[in-house]
Amino acid sequence: MKETTGLSKVHKWTFFLGLVLLALSYIGRYGAFGALRPMGLTTVFICPILGLVGLGFSIRNRSLVFGLLNFIQIFSFFIVMWIGYHL
Protein backbone atom coordinates (compact mmCIF):
# COMPACT_ATOMS: atom_id res chain seq x y z
CA MET A 1 0.00 0.00 0.00
CA LYS A 2 1.29 3.43 -0.92
CA GLU A 3 1.91 5.92 1.86
CA THR A 4 0.37 9.33 1.45
CA THR A 5 2.28 12.24 2.87
CA GLY A 6 1.58 15.93 2.85
CA LEU A 7 3.97 16.44 -0.06
CA SER A 8 2.33 13.87 -2.31
CA LYS A 9 -0.55 16.19 -3.20
CA VAL A 10 1.30 19.49 -3.57
CA HIS A 11 1.23 19.30 -7.38
CA LYS A 12 -2.58 19.11 -7.29
CA TRP A 13 -3.04 21.89 -4.75
CA THR A 14 -0.74 24.31 -6.58
CA PHE A 15 -2.69 23.88 -9.80
CA PHE A 16 -6.08 24.32 -8.15
CA LEU A 17 -4.86 27.30 -6.12
CA GLY A 18 -3.55 28.98 -9.27
CA LEU A 19 -6.82 28.31 -11.07
CA VAL A 20 -8.90 29.76 -8.22
CA LEU A 21 -6.66 32.84 -7.96
CA LEU A 22 -6.91 33.35 -11.72
CA ALA A 23 -10.71 33.19 -11.57
CA LEU A 24 -10.85 35.57 -8.60
CA SER A 25 -8.55 38.04 -10.31
CA TYR A 26 -10.79 37.97 -13.38
CA ILE A 27 -13.81 38.80 -11.22
CA GLY A 28 -12.05 41.62 -9.34
CA ARG A 29 -10.65 43.51 -12.28
CA TYR A 30 -9.76 46.71 -10.43
CA GLY A 31 -7.34 46.64 -7.55
CA ALA A 32 -5.45 48.91 -5.23
CA PHE A 33 -2.04 48.11 -6.74
CA GLY A 34 -1.84 51.14 -9.02
CA ALA A 35 -0.94 50.24 -12.58
CA LEU A 36 -0.69 46.50 -11.91
CA ARG A 37 -4.20 45.11 -11.66
CA PRO A 38 -5.03 41.76 -10.04
CA MET A 39 -5.11 39.91 -13.37
CA GLY A 40 -1.63 41.16 -14.22
CA LEU A 41 -0.31 40.34 -10.78
CA THR A 42 -1.75 36.85 -10.92
CA THR A 43 -0.67 35.98 -14.47
CA VAL A 44 2.79 37.53 -14.30
CA PHE A 45 3.93 36.50 -10.83
CA ILE A 46 1.67 34.13 -8.89
CA CYS A 47 0.63 31.55 -11.50
CA PRO A 48 4.13 30.98 -12.91
CA ILE A 49 5.57 30.51 -9.43
CA LEU A 50 2.81 28.08 -8.47
CA GLY A 51 3.25 26.32 -11.82
CA LEU A 52 6.98 25.85 -11.30
CA VAL A 53 6.48 24.48 -7.79
CA GLY A 54 3.70 22.18 -8.99
CA LEU A 55 5.76 21.03 -11.98
CA GLY A 56 8.66 20.10 -9.73
CA PHE A 57 6.45 18.09 -7.41
CA SER A 58 4.59 16.43 -10.28
CA ILE A 59 7.90 15.30 -11.77
CA ARG A 60 8.86 13.99 -8.34
CA ASN A 61 5.55 12.09 -8.03
CA ARG A 62 5.50 11.09 -11.71
CA SER A 63 2.12 12.65 -12.42
CA LEU A 64 1.91 13.36 -16.13
CA VAL A 65 -1.52 15.05 -16.15
CA PHE A 66 -0.79 17.57 -13.40
CA GLY A 67 2.70 18.07 -14.77
CA LEU A 68 1.20 19.15 -18.07
CA LEU A 69 -1.41 21.33 -16.35
CA ASN A 70 1.21 23.03 -14.19
CA PHE A 71 3.38 23.55 -17.27
CA ILE A 72 0.46 25.29 -18.98
CA GLN A 73 -0.07 27.37 -15.84
CA ILE A 74 3.47 28.73 -16.17
CA PHE A 75 2.43 30.38 -19.45
CA SER A 76 -0.87 31.74 -18.12
CA PHE A 77 0.04 35.33 -19.02
CA PHE A 78 0.48 34.52 -22.68
CA ILE A 79 -2.65 32.38 -22.77
CA VAL A 80 -4.78 35.11 -21.16
CA MET A 81 -3.36 37.71 -23.54
CA TRP A 82 -4.05 35.47 -26.55
CA ILE A 83 -7.63 34.82 -25.42
CA GLY A 84 -8.21 38.52 -24.78
CA TYR A 85 -6.84 39.40 -28.21
CA HIS A 86 -9.10 36.95 -30.03
CA LEU A 87 -12.33 37.77 -28.21
Sequence and secondary structure as in RCSB ss.txt:
>XXXX:A:sequence
MKETTGLSKVHKWTFFLGLVLLALSYIGRYGAFGALRPMGLTTVFICPILGLVGLGFSIRNRSLVFGLLNFIQIF
SFFIVMWIGYHL
>XXXX:A:secstr
     GGGGHHHHHHHHHHHHHHHHHH    SSTTS HHHHIIIIIHHHHHHHHHHHHHHHT HHHHHHHHHHHT
HHHHHHHHHHH 
